[in-house]
Protein backbone atom coordinates (compact mmCIF):
# COMPACT_ATOMS: atom_id res chain seq x y z
CA UNK A 1 0.00 0.00 0.00
CA UNK A 2 2.77 2.44 0.91
CA UNK A 3 4.80 1.54 -2.20
CA UNK A 4 1.77 2.21 -4.39
CA UNK A 5 1.26 5.65 -2.87
CA UNK A 6 4.93 6.49 -3.35
CA UNK A 7 4.82 5.31 -6.97
CA UNK A 8 1.72 7.40 -7.70
CA UNK A 9 3.17 10.50 -6.02
CA UNK A 10 6.43 10.04 -7.88
CA UNK A 11 4.56 9.68 -11.17
CA UNK A 12 2.67 12.91 -10.51
CA UNK A 13 5.77 14.88 -9.51
CA UNK A 14 8.02 13.62 -12.30
CA UNK A 15 5.24 14.05 -14.85
CA UNK A 16 4.63 17.60 -13.66
CA UNK A 17 8.32 18.45 -13.89
CA UNK A 18 8.54 17.00 -17.39
CA UNK A 19 5.36 18.84 -18.39
CA UNK A 20 6.85 22.13 -17.21
CA UNK A 21 10.08 21.32 -19.04
CA UNK A 22 8.10 20.67 -22.20
CA UNK A 23 6.36 24.03 -21.79
CA UNK A 24 9.69 25.84 -21.32
CA UNK A 25 11.62 24.08 -24.08
CA UNK A 26 8.99 23.36 -26.72
CA UNK A 27 5.86 25.34 -25.73
CA UNK A 28 4.31 27.70 -28.20
CA UNK A 29 4.91 31.44 -28.18
CA UNK A 30 1.54 32.40 -29.67
CA UNK A 31 -0.59 30.78 -26.96
CA UNK A 32 -2.58 28.86 -29.55
CA UNK A 33 -1.32 25.42 -28.53
CA UNK A 34 -3.96 23.81 -26.30
CA UNK A 35 -1.61 21.79 -24.07
CA UNK A 36 1.40 24.04 -23.74
CA UNK A 37 -0.09 27.53 -23.94
CA UNK A 38 0.40 28.11 -20.20
CA UNK A 39 2.76 26.51 -17.67
CA UNK A 40 -0.18 25.28 -15.59
CA UNK A 41 -1.58 23.33 -18.53
CA UNK A 42 1.83 21.82 -19.26
CA UNK A 43 2.27 20.79 -15.63
CA UNK A 44 -1.26 19.38 -15.43
CA UNK A 45 -0.91 17.41 -18.64
CA UNK A 46 2.49 16.08 -17.59
CA UNK A 47 1.21 15.11 -14.13
CA UNK A 48 -1.74 13.31 -15.70
CA UNK A 49 0.52 11.39 -18.05
CA UNK A 50 2.85 10.56 -15.13
CA UNK A 51 -0.12 9.26 -13.16
CA UNK A 52 -1.19 7.04 -16.05
CA UNK A 53 2.37 5.74 -16.33
CA UNK A 54 2.48 5.02 -12.59
CA UNK A 55 -0.85 3.18 -12.69
CA UNK A 56 0.27 1.03 -15.61
CA UNK A 57 2.97 -0.71 -13.59
N, C-alpha and C positions, 0 to 999 in steps of 0.2 A: 504494500500500500504506500509506504513512504517513498520507495524507489519510483513508483508511478507518478507521484506528485512532483518529485524532483525532475523526472524526465519531461513532464508537461510544462513545468515552469521554465526549464532550460530551453525547450522548444519555443516557447513564447518569447523569451528574452533574446535568444540568438536570432530568431526570425525577425523580431523588431529591429535589432541592430542591423541585420542585413537589408531589411526594408528601408531603413534610413540611409544606409550606404548606397543603395540603388537610387534613392531620391537625389542624393548629393552628387553621385558620379554620372548617372544616366538621365535623371529626371528631365522633364521638359521645361524650357524657359518661357513658353507661351502660356502655360497653365491649361492647355487644352487636353492634356493627357489625363484620362480619368483616374488612373491608379497612382501616378507620381506627380500630380499637380501641386500637392501640399505635402509637407513632411509627415503630418499626422496620417494622411492616407497611406503613404509609403510604409510607415511603421505599422499601421493596422493591418495592411495587406501582408506584410512580412510576418507579423506575429501570427496571423491566421494560417499562413502556409507552414510556419514552424509548428503550430499546434497540430495540423494535419499530419505532418511528418512524424511528430512525437507519438501520435495515436496509432500510426501505421506499424510501429514496432511491436 
